[in-house]
Amino acid sequence: MTGLWVALATLALATTIGVIRLRRDGRVRDGDGDRLSAADLGSGLGERATLVQFSTAFCQPCRATRRVLADVSDLVPGVVHVEIDAESRLDLVRRLGIMRTPTVLVLDPAGAVVKKAAGQPRKADVLVALAAAVPDERPASSHQPDEM
């Protein structure tokens, strides 16, 4: 009978951990203020924002993330997508606290990490995260008082 209780407890714990991980996977959260340069990335920063993807060779979700980020960078002018092989850039992985792949960083034009997502993000979430990184370029409206 004890074996049954151990099996049920193990199953409950595994289910809880799985649900928590599923809910957190790909969720975009605020960045931690780190800054990356063009030298860190091995390519130039985007004019308006940069999407940095940390991947590994055998990571299946990395392929889908690559497509999502490529679509977003094509859709939004001035946004660049840079993919970094996590295995070859362990210095950056350690410095930025990357724990899994894919991990996506959204950088502002100066290279500051504005948003971060571990796991495969949805396209809509990436677009919302970009809104926080892309500077507002709308001209200030000239307010003219109504004539009386």
Contacts in CASP RR format, 6 or more apart in sequence:
PFRMAT RR
TARGET T0000
AUTHOR 0000-0000-0000
METHOD contacts of the structure
MODEL  1
MTGLWVALATLALATTIGVIRLRRDGRVRDGDGDRLSAADLGSGLGERAT
LVQFSTAFCQPCRATRRVLADVSDLVPGVVHVEIDAESRLDLVRRLGIMR
TPTVLVLDPAGAVVKKAAGQPRKADVLVALAAAVPDERPASSHQPDEM
24 118 0 8 1.000
25 118 0 8 1.000
25 119 0 8 1.000
25 120 0 8 1.000
26 117 0 8 1.000
26 118 0 8 1.000
26 119 0 8 1.000
26 120 0 8 1.000
26 121 0 8 1.000
26 122 0 8 1.000
26 125 0 8 1.000
27 117 0 8 1.000
27 118 0 8 1.000
27 121 0 8 1.000
27 125 0 8 1.000
28 104 0 8 1.000
28 106 0 8 1.000
28 115 0 8 1.000
28 116 0 8 1.000
28 117 0 8 1.000
28 121 0 8 1.000
28 125 0 8 1.000
28 126 0 8 1.000
28 128 0 8 1.000
28 129 0 8 1.000
29 115 0 8 1.000
29 116 0 8 1.000
29 117 0 8 1.000
30 114 0 8 1.000
30 115 0 8 1.000
30 116 0 8 1.000
31 105 0 8 1.000
31 113 0 8 1.000
31 114 0 8 1.000
31 115 0 8 1.000
31 116 0 8 1.000
32 113 0 8 1.000
32 116 0 8 1.000
33 112 0 8 1.000
33 113 0 8 1.000
34 95 0 8 1.000
34 96 0 8 1.000
34 112 0 8 1.000
34 113 0 8 1.000
35 110 0 8 1.000
35 111 0 8 1.000
35 112 0 8 1.000
35 113 0 8 1.000
36 45 0 8 1.000
36 50 0 8 1.000
36 52 0 8 1.000
36 92 0 8 1.000
36 105 0 8 1.000
36 107 0 8 1.000
36 111 0 8 1.000
36 113 0 8 1.000
37 45 0 8 1.000
37 111 0 8 1.000
38 44 0 8 1.000
38 45 0 8 1.000
40 92 0 8 1.000
41 50 0 8 1.000
41 52 0 8 1.000
41 82 0 8 1.000
41 84 0 8 1.000
42 82 0 8 1.000
43 80 0 8 1.000
43 82 0 8 1.000
44 50 0 8 1.000
44 80 0 8 1.000
44 82 0 8 1.000
45 80 0 8 1.000
45 107 0 8 1.000
45 109 0 8 1.000
45 110 0 8 1.000
45 111 0 8 1.000
46 78 0 8 1.000
46 79 0 8 1.000
46 80 0 8 1.000
46 109 0 8 1.000
47 78 0 8 1.000
47 80 0 8 1.000
47 109 0 8 1.000
48 76 0 8 1.000
48 77 0 8 1.000
48 78 0 8 1.000
48 79 0 8 1.000
48 109 0 8 1.000
48 133 0 8 1.000
48 134 0 8 1.000
48 135 0 8 1.000
49 76 0 8 1.000
49 78 0 8 1.000
49 79 0 8 1.000
49 80 0 8 1.000
49 106 0 8 1.000
49 107 0 8 1.000
49 108 0 8 1.000
49 109 0 8 1.000
49 114 0 8 1.000
49 130 0 8 1.000
49 133 0 8 1.000
49 134 0 8 1.000
50 79 0 8 1.000
50 80 0 8 1.000
50 81 0 8 1.000
50 82 0 8 1.000
50 106 0 8 1.000
50 107 0 8 1.000
50 111 0 8 1.000
51 69 0 8 1.000
51 72 0 8 1.000
51 73 0 8 1.000
51 79 0 8 1.000
51 80 0 8 1.000
51 81 0 8 1.000
51 82 0 8 1.000
51 104 0 8 1.000
51 105 0 8 1.000
51 106 0 8 1.000
51 107 0 8 1.000
51 126 0 8 1.000
51 130 0 8 1.000
52 82 0 8 1.000
52 83 0 8 1.000
52 84 0 8 1.000
52 104 0 8 1.000
52 105 0 8 1.000
52 106 0 8 1.000
52 107 0 8 1.000
53 62 0 8 1.000
53 65 0 8 1.000
53 66 0 8 1.000
53 69 0 8 1.000
53 81 0 8 1.000
53 82 0 8 1.000
53 83 0 8 1.000
53 84 0 8 1.000
53 102 0 8 1.000
53 103 0 8 1.000
53 104 0 8 1.000
54 84 0 8 1.000
54 86 0 8 1.000
54 89 0 8 1.000
54 92 0 8 1.000
54 93 0 8 1.000
54 98 0 8 1.000
54 101 0 8 1.000
54 102 0 8 1.000
54 103 0 8 1.000
54 104 0 8 1.000
54 105 0 8 1.000
55 62 0 8 1.000
55 65 0 8 1.000
55 66 0 8 1.000
55 83 0 8 1.000
55 84 0 8 1.000
55 85 0 8 1.000
55 86 0 8 1.000
55 101 0 8 1.000
55 102 0 8 1.000
56 62 0 8 1.000
56 85 0 8 1.000
56 86 0 8 1.000
56 87 0 8 1.000
56 101 0 8 1.000
57 85 0 8 1.000
57 87 0 8 1.000
59 101 0 8 1.000
59 102 0 8 1.000
61 101 0 8 1.000
61 102 0 8 1.000
61 119 0 8 1.000
61 120 0 8 1.000
62 101 0 8 1.000
62 102 0 8 1.000
64 120 0 8 1.000
65 102 0 8 1.000
65 104 0 8 1.000
65 119 0 8 1.000
65 120 0 8 1.000
65 121 0 8 1.000
66 81 0 8 1.000
66 83 0 8 1.000
68 120 0 8 1.000
68 121 0 8 1.000
68 122 0 8 1.000
68 123 0 8 1.000
68 126 0 8 1.000
69 81 0 8 1.000
69 83 0 8 1.000
69 104 0 8 1.000
69 126 0 8 1.000
70 81 0 8 1.000
71 123 0 8 1.000
72 79 0 8 1.000
72 81 0 8 1.000
72 123 0 8 1.000
72 126 0 8 1.000
72 127 0 8 1.000
72 130 0 8 1.000
73 79 0 8 1.000
73 80 0 8 1.000
73 81 0 8 1.000
75 127 0 8 1.000
76 127 0 8 1.000
76 130 0 8 1.000
76 134 0 8 1.000
79 130 0 8 1.000
79 134 0 8 1.000
84 92 0 8 1.000
86 93 0 8 1.000
86 98 0 8 1.000
86 101 0 8 1.000
86 103 0 8 1.000
92 98 0 8 1.000
96 105 0 8 1.000
96 113 0 8 1.000
98 118 0 8 1.000
99 118 0 8 1.000
100 118 0 8 1.000
100 119 0 8 1.000
101 119 0 8 1.000
102 118 0 8 1.000
102 119 0 8 1.000
102 120 0 8 1.000
103 116 0 8 1.000
103 117 0 8 1.000
103 118 0 8 1.000
103 119 0 8 1.000
104 116 0 8 1.000
104 117 0 8 1.000
104 119 0 8 1.000
104 121 0 8 1.000
104 126 0 8 1.000
105 113 0 8 1.000
105 115 0 8 1.000
105 116 0 8 1.000
106 113 0 8 1.000
106 114 0 8 1.000
106 115 0 8 1.000
106 116 0 8 1.000
106 126 0 8 1.000
106 129 0 8 1.000
106 130 0 8 1.000
106 132 0 8 1.000
106 133 0 8 1.000
107 113 0 8 1.000
107 114 0 8 1.000
107 133 0 8 1.000
108 114 0 8 1.000
108 133 0 8 1.000
108 134 0 8 1.000
108 135 0 8 1.000
109 135 0 8 1.000
114 129 0 8 1.000
114 132 0 8 1.000
114 133 0 8 1.000
115 129 0 8 1.000
115 132 0 8 1.000
115 133 0 8 1.000
117 125 0 8 1.000
117 126 0 8 1.000
117 129 0 8 1.000
121 129 0 8 1.000
END
